[in-house]
Amino acid sequence: MNTLSAENSLVLVIDIQDRLVAALNKDIVVENAVKTVSAAKILNIPVILTEQYPKGLGHTVQRLADVLPQGSEVVEKTYFNALLEDGLFDKIKSYGKKQIVIFGIETHICVHQTASALVEAGFDVYVIKDACASRNKYEFKQGIDAMVANGVKVSCVEIALFEWLKGAKNPKFKEVQALIK
């Protein structure tokens, strides 16, 4: 099936950190990340976050940290491909989910390398395009194109949320729908 299932998804947030967001001037990325993570919390979808060298780049932006589901894991990293960090790949596998929903900063570096490695590892990977950013529009486009060439499916916040819900009879429908109104 080519649509997301809440029961089979894991959300992987890449480096939505203070200094990286400040370099972008794009609050829309944080806003869309907050919507996606909030929906994951409502629907009991596990969330893992990475932080690239937090000593230098700061931690996850507070607006996003405030909506994380209980027990979300934060993994500090220095590799661009997050799967190269000790233990992260095993953590992802331990959830037993086939679909990985990924987004963050920077699209053409860490998101691209991690998403492509996840495809290579056998996961169905969905990048939330409107919750990703790069400092440069050209690099953003190239990052998305590279992921598509590597087998990543491109999605957006509303597509993901409504695929997770499946229909208006989902008991969490109104709560999730309120995130995008």
Backbone as numpy.savetxt, mean C-alpha at the origin, in Angstrom:
# Nx Ny Nz CAx CAy CAz Cx Cy Cz
-9.39 -15.15 -10.25 -10.23 -13.96 -10.25 -9.35 -12.71 -10.25
-9.74 -11.71 -10.98 -8.96 -10.49 -11.10 -9.50 -9.34 -10.27
-10.29 -9.63 -9.25 -10.74 -8.57 -8.35 -10.28 -8.91 -6.94
-10.21 -7.88 -6.11 -9.72 -8.06 -4.75 -10.76 -8.72 -3.86
-10.26 -9.45 -2.90 -11.09 -10.10 -1.89 -10.54 -9.68 -0.53
-11.40 -9.15 0.33 -10.96 -8.72 1.66 -10.36 -9.89 2.44
-10.91 -11.07 2.26 -10.44 -12.24 3.00 -9.05 -12.69 2.55
-8.66 -12.32 1.35 -7.40 -12.81 0.79 -6.37 -11.69 0.58
-6.61 -10.50 1.17 -5.73 -9.35 0.94 -4.86 -9.02 2.15
-3.72 -8.46 1.85 -2.83 -7.84 2.82 -2.42 -6.49 2.24
-2.39 -5.45 3.06 -2.00 -4.12 2.60 -0.55 -3.88 3.01
0.24 -3.44 2.04 1.64 -3.11 2.28 1.87 -1.65 1.92
2.13 -0.83 2.94 2.32 0.61 2.78 3.81 0.89 2.74
4.27 1.55 1.68 5.69 1.79 1.48 6.04 3.25 1.77
6.75 3.48 2.85 7.50 4.72 3.11 6.69 6.02 3.01
5.52 6.06 3.58 4.78 7.33 3.61 5.22 8.06 4.88
6.38 8.69 4.76 7.09 9.27 5.89 7.16 10.78 5.79
7.37 11.41 6.96 7.36 12.86 7.07 8.17 13.57 5.99
9.44 13.27 5.88 10.30 14.03 4.95 10.01 13.70 3.49
9.60 12.48 3.22 9.27 12.12 1.83 7.99 12.82 1.38
6.99 12.87 2.25 5.75 13.56 1.92 6.01 15.06 1.76
6.83 15.62 2.63 7.14 17.06 2.55 7.80 17.41 1.22
8.59 16.50 0.67 9.27 16.75 -0.61 8.30 16.69 -1.79
7.13 16.12 -1.58 6.18 15.93 -2.67 5.18 17.07 -2.81
4.80 17.68 -1.72 3.70 18.66 -1.73 2.42 18.03 -2.25
2.16 16.79 -1.88 0.97 16.09 -2.37 0.24 15.45 -1.20
-0.67 16.19 -0.59 -1.47 15.64 0.50 -2.41 14.55 0.02
-2.71 14.53 -1.27 -3.64 13.53 -1.81 -3.13 12.12 -1.55
-1.83 11.92 -1.58 -1.26 10.59 -1.32 -1.57 10.17 0.11
-1.35 11.07 1.05 -1.64 10.76 2.45 -3.14 10.52 2.63
-3.96 11.39 2.04 -5.41 11.25 2.15 -5.88 9.89 1.62
-5.37 9.48 0.46 -5.77 8.20 -0.13 -5.20 7.02 0.63
-4.01 7.18 1.19 -3.45 6.12 2.04 -4.30 5.95 3.29
-4.72 7.05 3.89 -5.56 7.00 5.08 -6.89 6.31 4.77
-7.50 6.62 3.62 -8.76 5.98 3.23 -8.58 4.47 3.09
-7.52 4.06 2.40 -7.28 2.64 2.14 -6.99 1.88 3.44
-6.13 2.45 4.28 -5.79 1.79 5.54 -7.00 1.78 6.48
-7.79 2.83 6.48 -9.01 2.86 7.30 -9.98 1.77 6.87
-10.15 1.60 5.57 -11.02 0.53 5.06 -10.46 -0.84 5.44
-9.15 -0.99 5.33 -8.52 -2.27 5.73 -8.81 -2.55 7.20
-8.73 -1.54 8.03 -9.01 -1.69 9.46 -10.46 -2.14 9.67
-11.41 -1.48 9.01 -12.83 -1.81 9.13 -13.08 -3.26 8.69
-12.39 -3.69 7.64 -12.64 -5.00 7.03 -11.70 -6.09 7.56
-10.93 -5.76 8.60 -9.99 -6.72 9.21 -8.95 -7.26 8.24
-8.44 -6.38 7.39 -7.36 -6.74 6.46 -6.05 -6.33 7.11
-5.09 -7.24 7.20 -3.83 -6.89 7.85 -3.04 -5.83 7.07
-2.29 -5.02 7.82 -1.49 -3.95 7.24 -0.06 -4.05 7.76
0.88 -3.95 6.83 2.30 -3.85 7.17 2.80 -2.55 6.56
3.60 -1.81 7.30 4.20 -0.57 6.79 5.71 -0.70 6.77
6.32 -0.03 5.81 7.78 0.09 5.84 8.14 1.55 6.04
9.32 1.75 6.61 9.89 3.08 6.76 11.34 3.02 6.31
11.63 3.77 5.26 12.99 3.83 4.72 13.84 4.74 5.61
14.87 4.18 6.20 15.83 4.92 7.03 15.15 6.03 7.85
14.33 5.64 8.85 13.56 6.64 9.60 14.41 7.67 10.35
15.64 7.33 10.70 16.51 8.32 11.36 16.68 9.55 10.49
16.77 9.36 9.19 16.98 10.47 8.28 15.70 11.00 7.64
14.71 10.12 7.43 13.51 10.51 6.69 12.27 10.65 7.57
12.41 10.42 8.85 11.27 10.52 9.75 10.44 9.25 9.72
9.41 9.24 10.55 8.54 8.08 10.65 7.30 8.28 9.78
6.43 7.28 9.78 5.16 7.36 9.06 4.42 8.62 9.50
3.84 9.34 8.53 3.11 10.57 8.85 2.02 10.26 9.87
1.80 11.19 10.77 0.91 10.96 11.91 -0.52 10.65 11.49
-1.03 11.35 10.46 -2.41 11.09 10.01 -2.61 9.64 9.63
-1.61 9.02 9.04 -1.69 7.62 8.66 -1.47 6.72 9.87
-0.49 7.04 10.69 -0.22 6.25 11.89 -1.45 6.17 12.79
-2.22 7.26 12.83 -3.40 7.32 13.70 -4.52 6.36 13.32
-4.55 5.90 12.07 -5.65 5.02 11.63 -5.22 3.56 11.45
-4.01 3.24 11.82 -3.53 1.87 11.63 -4.33 0.88 12.47
-4.61 -0.28 11.88 -5.25 -1.33 12.67 -4.34 -1.77 13.82
-4.95 -2.20 14.92 -4.19 -2.76 16.04 -3.30 -3.88 15.53
-2.05 -3.90 15.95 -1.14 -4.98 15.58 -0.45 -4.81 14.23
-0.66 -3.67 13.57 0.04 -3.44 12.30 1.54 -3.40 12.57
2.29 -4.00 11.69 3.73 -4.04 11.86 4.40 -2.95 11.05
5.41 -2.32 11.65 6.22 -1.32 10.97 7.63 -1.89 10.84
8.12 -1.94 9.62 9.43 -2.51 9.35 10.37 -1.42 8.86
11.44 -1.19 9.61 12.46 -0.25 9.15 13.27 -0.92 8.06
13.66 -0.13 7.05 14.40 -0.73 5.95 15.43 0.24 5.39
16.40 -0.33 4.71 17.35 0.45 3.94 17.39 -0.03 2.49
16.87 -1.21 2.23 16.77 -1.70 0.86 15.59 -1.02 0.17
15.71 -0.79 -1.12 14.59 -0.24 -1.89 13.51 -1.30 -2.09
13.94 -2.53 -2.41 13.03 -3.66 -2.47 12.85 -4.14 -1.03
11.71 -3.86 -0.45 11.47 -4.17 0.96 11.60 -5.66 1.27
11.41 -6.52 0.27 11.50 -7.96 0.53 12.92 -8.39 0.88
13.90 -7.55 0.62 15.28 -7.87 0.96 15.59 -7.64 2.43
14.70 -6.95 3.15 14.89 -6.73 4.59 14.68 -8.03 5.34
15.55 -8.28 6.30 15.44 -9.51 7.09 14.05 -9.70 7.67
13.45 -10.82 7.36 12.20 -11.21 7.97 10.93 -10.68 7.32
11.01 -9.67 6.49 9.78 -9.10 5.94 9.05 -10.08 5.03
9.77 -10.74 4.15 9.12 -11.68 3.25 8.43 -12.79 4.04
9.07 -13.29 5.09 8.46 -14.33 5.92 7.23 -13.79 6.65
7.26 -12.52 7.09 6.09 -11.91 7.74 4.92 -11.87 6.77
5.20 -11.43 5.54 4.14 -11.35 4.54 3.55 -12.74 4.28
4.41 -13.73 4.10 3.94 -15.09 3.84 3.14 -15.65 5.02
3.51 -15.25 6.24 2.86 -15.81 7.43 1.37 -15.48 7.51
0.93 -14.45 6.84 -0.50 -14.10 6.85 -1.32 -15.01 5.95
-0.68 -15.72 5.03 -1.38 -16.64 4.16 -2.30 -15.98 3.14
-2.01 -14.73 2.78 -2.83 -13.99 1.81 -2.17 -14.06 0.44
-2.98 -14.17 -0.59 -2.46 -14.26 -1.96 -2.37 -12.88 -2.62
-3.24 -11.94 -2.22 -3.31 -10.63 -2.85 -2.60 -9.59 -1.97
-1.68 -8.87 -2.57 -0.98 -7.81 -1.86 -1.38 -6.48 -2.50
-1.94 -5.60 -1.68 -2.32 -4.26 -2.11 -1.20 -3.34 -1.63
-0.53 -2.68 -2.58 0.66 -1.91 -2.25 0.53 -0.47 -2.74
1.11 0.45 -1.98 1.14 1.86 -2.39 2.15 2.59 -1.52
2.52 3.79 -1.98 3.44 4.59 -1.18 4.35 5.46 -2.02
5.53 5.73 -1.43 6.50 6.67 -1.99 7.86 5.97 -2.04
8.68 6.12 -2.97 8.45 6.70 -4.27 8.07 5.60 -5.24
7.12 5.91 -6.10 6.54 4.93 -7.01 7.60 4.21 -7.83
8.53 4.97 -8.40 9.50 4.40 -9.34 10.68 3.72 -8.66
10.77 3.80 -7.35 11.90 3.17 -6.65 11.37 2.05 -5.74
11.00 2.39 -4.52 10.65 1.37 -3.53 9.34 0.65 -3.85
8.32 1.37 -4.31 7.05 0.70 -4.62 7.27 -0.25 -5.79
7.89 0.25 -6.86 8.14 -0.58 -8.05 8.97 -1.82 -7.72
10.10 -1.64 -7.04 10.98 -2.78 -6.77 10.31 -3.81 -5.86
9.57 -3.34 -4.86 8.90 -4.27 -3.95 7.74 -4.98 -4.64
6.91 -4.23 -5.36 5.77 -4.83 -6.06 6.23 -5.87 -7.07
7.27 -5.54 -7.83 7.76 -6.47 -8.85 8.34 -7.73 -8.21
9.01 -7.58 -7.07 9.54 -8.75 -6.36 8.41 -9.62 -5.81
7.33 -9.00 -5.37 6.18 -9.77 -4.88 5.54 -10.58 -6.00
5.43 -10.00 -7.20 4.91 -10.74 -8.35 5.81 -11.93 -8.63
7.12 -11.68 -8.64 8.09 -12.75 -8.90 7.96 -13.86 -7.86
7.58 -13.50 -6.64 7.42 -14.48 -5.56 6.08 -15.22 -5.62
5.23 -14.85 -6.60 3.99 -15.59 -6.80 2.72 -14.94 -6.26
2.81 -13.72 -5.76 1.63 -13.03 -5.25 0.90 -12.31 -6.38
-0.41 -12.08 -6.18 -1.18 -11.19 -7.05 -1.03 -9.81 -6.42
-0.45 -8.88 -7.17 -0.10 -7.58 -6.61 -0.92 -6.49 -7.30
-1.51 -5.63 -6.47 -2.35 -4.53 -6.93 -1.75 -3.23 -6.39
-1.31 -2.36 -7.28 -0.79 -1.07 -6.84 -1.93 -0.05 -6.87
-2.09 0.67 -5.77 -3.12 1.71 -5.69 -2.49 2.99 -6.22
-2.73 3.25 -7.49 -2.06 4.33 -8.21 -2.28 5.70 -7.58
-3.49 5.97 -7.10 -3.76 7.29 -6.54 -3.33 7.43 -5.08
-2.64 6.41 -4.56 -2.02 6.50 -3.24 -0.51 6.33 -3.36
0.00 6.59 -4.56 1.44 6.53 -4.84 1.92 7.89 -5.32
3.20 8.14 -5.16 3.76 9.39 -5.67 5.26 9.26 -5.87
5.74 10.10 -6.76 7.17 10.33 -6.96 7.35 11.84 -7.05
8.55 12.30 -6.83 8.79 13.74 -6.91 8.58 14.26 -8.33
8.79 13.42 -9.32 8.74 13.82 -10.72 7.64 13.03 -11.44
6.80 13.71 -12.22 5.69 13.05 -12.92 6.18 11.97 -13.89
7.28 12.27 -14.59 7.82 11.30 -15.53 8.24 10.02 -14.82
8.94 10.17 -13.69 9.38 9.00 -12.93 8.19 8.22 -12.38
7.15 8.94 -11.93 5.93 8.28 -11.47 5.35 7.41 -12.58
5.20 8.00 -13.77 4.65 7.25 -14.91 5.52 6.05 -15.25
6.83 6.25 -15.26 7.74 5.13 -15.57 7.63 4.04 -14.53
7.47 4.42 -13.26 7.32 3.43 -12.20 6.06 2.59 -12.39
4.95 3.25 -12.71 3.70 2.52 -12.96 3.86 1.61 -14.18
4.44 2.15 -15.26 4.65 1.35 -16.48 5.54 0.13 -16.21
6.59 0.32 -15.42 7.50 -0.80 -15.10 6.77 -1.87 -14.30
5.94 -1.45 -13.35 5.19 -2.43 -12.57 4.23 -3.22 -13.46
3.53 -2.51 -14.33 2.59 -3.19 -15.25 3.35 -4.20 -16.10
4.50 -3.80 -16.62 5.31 -4.71 -17.44 5.74 -5.95 -16.65
5.85 -5.80 -15.34 6.24 -6.92 -14.49 5.06 -7.71 -13.93
3.84 -7.36 -14.34 2.68 -8.15 -13.94 1.86 -7.60 -12.78
2.15 -6.39 -12.34 1.38 -5.77 -11.28 0.08 -5.21 -11.88
-1.02 -5.39 -11.17 -2.30 -4.83 -11.61 -2.44 -3.43 -11.04
-2.90 -2.49 -11.85 -3.08 -1.10 -11.41 -4.52 -0.92 -10.95
-4.67 -0.35 -9.77 -5.99 -0.09 -9.22 -6.01 1.32 -8.65
-7.10 1.68 -7.99 -7.20 2.97 -7.30 -7.99 2.75 -6.02
-8.03 3.76 -5.18 -8.66 3.62 -3.87 -10.09 3.11 -3.99
-10.92 3.78 -4.78 -12.34 3.39 -4.84 -12.54 2.00 -5.43
-11.76 1.65 -6.44 -11.87 0.29 -6.98 -11.57 -0.73 -5.89
-10.47 -0.54 -5.18 -10.07 -1.49 -4.14 -11.14 -1.60 -3.05
-11.62 -0.46 -2.56 -12.59 -0.49 -1.48 -13.88 -1.20 -1.89
-14.37 -0.92 -3.08 -15.62 -1.54 -3.51 -15.43 -3.00 -3.91
-14.24 -3.37 -4.39 -13.98 -4.79 -4.63 -13.93 -5.55 -3.30
-13.31 -4.95 -2.29 -13.29 -5.59 -0.98 -14.70 -5.77 -0.43
-15.57 -4.78 -0.62 -16.94 -4.85 -0.10 -17.81 -5.85 -0.84
-17.62 -5.99 -2.12 -18.38 -6.85 -3.04 -19.79 -6.34 -3.33
-20.48 -5.74 -2.36 -21.83 -5.27 -2.59 -22.34 -4.42 -1.44
-23.46 -3.76 -1.67 -24.04 -2.86 -0.68 -24.63 -3.61 0.52
-24.79 -4.91 0.41 -25.31 -5.68 1.54 -24.20 -6.07 2.54
-22.96 -5.77 2.21 -21.87 -6.02 3.15 -22.17 -5.23 4.43
-22.10 -5.87 5.60 -22.43 -5.17 6.84 -21.52 -3.96 7.13
-20.39 -3.88 6.48 -19.47 -2.76 6.68 -19.58 -1.70 5.57
-20.56 -1.87 4.67 -20.68 -0.98 3.51 -20.75 0.49 3.89
-21.68 0.87 4.75 -21.86 2.29 5.08 -20.61 2.88 5.73
-19.95 2.10 6.57 -18.74 2.56 7.24 -17.61 2.82 6.24
-17.45 1.92 5.28 -16.41 2.09 4.27 -16.81 3.19 3.29
-18.05 3.22 2.88 -18.52 4.24 1.94 -18.30 5.64 2.52
-18.45 5.79 3.81 -18.27 7.10 4.46 -16.84 7.63 4.31
-15.89 6.75 4.07 -14.49 7.16 3.90 -14.28 7.95 2.61
-15.14 7.72 1.62 -14.92 8.37 0.33 -15.95 9.44 0.00
-16.84 9.70 0.92 -17.85 10.75 0.69 -17.29 12.10 0.97
